[in-house]
Amino acid sequence: MKLRWRALSGPVKIGLGFGLIGAVLTVTGLLTGNLAPLTARSLLLGILLGGGSWGVVSWAVAAAAADATDTEEGDPPVP
């Protein structure tokens, strides 16, 4: 398991971490609030939508930041 985690890039690790945080916050909100009836379907959709959106957006931001800071010697600056 540790070998797989080390093989992942930084943006993927960030996306997985924030996705997990989003899923936990969504489930916590469903358990404590009265917004939706608590069913297996609402929990599954909450985990997929909450965790998925947080994970994808944070991965995209981290990947863009990594690409922006990753320049090689001799590359001309992008205008």
Contact map, one row per residue, 1 for C-alpha under 8 A:
1111100000000000000000000000000000000000000000000000000000000000000000000000000
1111110000000000000000000000000000000000000000000000000000000000000000000000000
1111111000000000000000000000000000000000000000000000000000000000000000000000000
1111111100000000000000000000000000000000000000000000000000000000000000000000000
1111111100001000000000000000000000000000000000000000000000000000000000000000000
0111111110000000000000000000000000000000000000000000000000000000000000000000000
0011111110000000000000000000000000000000000000000000000000000000000000000000000
0001111111011000000000000000000000000000000000000000000000000000000000000000000
0000011111111000000000000000000000000000000000000000000000000000000000000000000
0000000111111100000000000000000000000000000000000000000000000100000000000000000
0000000011111110000000000000000000000000000000000000000001110110010000000000000
0000000111111111000000000000000000000000000000000000000000100000000000000000000
0000100111111111100000000000000000000000000000000000000000000000000000000000000
0000000001111111110000000000000000000000000000000000001001100100000000000000000
0000000000111111111000000000000000000000000000000000011111110100000000000000000
0000000000011111111100000000000000000000000000000000001000100000000000000000000
0000000000001111111110000000000000000000000000000000001000000000000000000000000
0000000000000111111111000000000000000000000000000010011001000000000000000000000
0000000000000011111111100000000000000000000000000111111100000000000000000000000
0000000000000001111111110000000000000000000000000010001000000000000000000000000
0000000000000000111111111000000000000000000000000010000000000000000000000000000
0000000000000000011111111100000000000000000000100111111000000000000000000000000
0000000000000000001111111110000000000000000001110111000000000000000000000000000
0000000000000000000111111111000000000000000000100010000000000000000000000000000
0000000000000000000011111111100000000000000000000000000000000000000000000000000
0000000000000000000001111111110000000000000001100110000000000000000000000000000
0000000000000000000000111111111000000000001001100000000000000000000000000000000
0000000000000000000000011111111100000000000000000000000000000000000000000000000
0000000000000000000000001111111110000000000000000000000000000000000000000000000
0000000000000000000000000111111111110100001000000000000000000000000000000000000
0000000000000000000000000011111110000100000000000000000000000000000000000000000
0000000000000000000000000001111111000000000000000000000000000000000000000000000
0000000000000000000000000000111111110000000000000000000000000000000000000000000
0000000000000000000000000000010111111000000000000000000000000000000000000000000
0000000000000000000000000000010011111000000000000000000000000000000000000000000
0000000000000000000000000000010011111100010000000000000000000000000000000000000
0000000000000000000000000000000001111110010000000000000000000000000000000000000
0000000000000000000000000000011000011111011000000000000000000000000000000000000
0000000000000000000000000000000000001111111000000000000000000000000000000000000
0000000000000000000000000000000000000111111100000000000000000000000000000000000
0000000000000000000000000000000000000011111110000000000000000000000000000000000
0000000000000000000000000000000000011111111111000000000000000000000000000000000
0000000000000000000000000010010000000111111111100000000000000000000000000000000
0000000000000000000000000000000000000001111111110000000000000000000000000000000
0000000000000000000000000000000000000000111111111100000000000000000000000000000
0000000000000000000000100110000000000000011111111110000000000000000000000000000
0000000000000000000001110110000000000000001111111111000000000000000000000000000
0000000000000000000000100000000000000000000111111111100000000000000000000000000
0000000000000000000000000000000000000000000011111111100000000000000000000000000
0000000000000000001001100100000000000000000011111111110000000000000000000000000
0000000000000000011111110100000000000000000001111111111000000000000000000000000
0000000000000000001001100000000000000000000000111111111100000000000000000000000
0000000000000000001001000000000000000000000000011111111110000000000000000000000
0000000000000010011001000000000000000000000000000111111111000000000000000000000
0000000000000111111101000000000000000000000000000011111111100000000000000000000
0000000000000010001000000000000000000000000000000001111111110000000000000000000
0000000000000010000000000000000000000000000000000000111111111000000000000000000
0000000000100110010000000000000000000000000000000000011111111100000000000000000
0000000000110111000000000000000000000000000000000000001111111110000000000000000
0000000000100010000000000000000000000000000000000000000111111111000000000000000
0000000000000000000000000000000000000000000000000000000011111111100000000000000
0000000001100110000000000000000000000000000000000000000001111111110000000000000
0000000000100000000000000000000000000000000000000000000000111111111000000000000
0000000000000000000000000000000000000000000000000000000000011111111100000000000
0000000000000000000000000000000000000000000000000000000000001111111110000000000
0000000000100000000000000000000000000000000000000000000000000111111111000000000
0000000000000000000000000000000000000000000000000000000000000011111111100000000
0000000000000000000000000000000000000000000000000000000000000001111111100000000
0000000000000000000000000000000000000000000000000000000000000000111111100000000
0000000000000000000000000000000000000000000000000000000000000000011111110000000
0000000000000000000000000000000000000000000000000000000000000000001111111010000
0000000000000000000000000000000000000000000000000000000000000000000001111110000
0000000000000000000000000000000000000000000000000000000000000000000000111110000
0000000000000000000000000000000000000000000000000000000000000000000000011111000
0000000000000000000000000000000000000000000000000000000000000000000000111111100
0000000000000000000000000000000000000000000000000000000000000000000000000111110
0000000000000000000000000000000000000000000000000000000000000000000000000011111
0000000000000000000000000000000000000000000000000000000000000000000000000001111
0000000000000000000000000000000000000000000000000000000000000000000000000000111
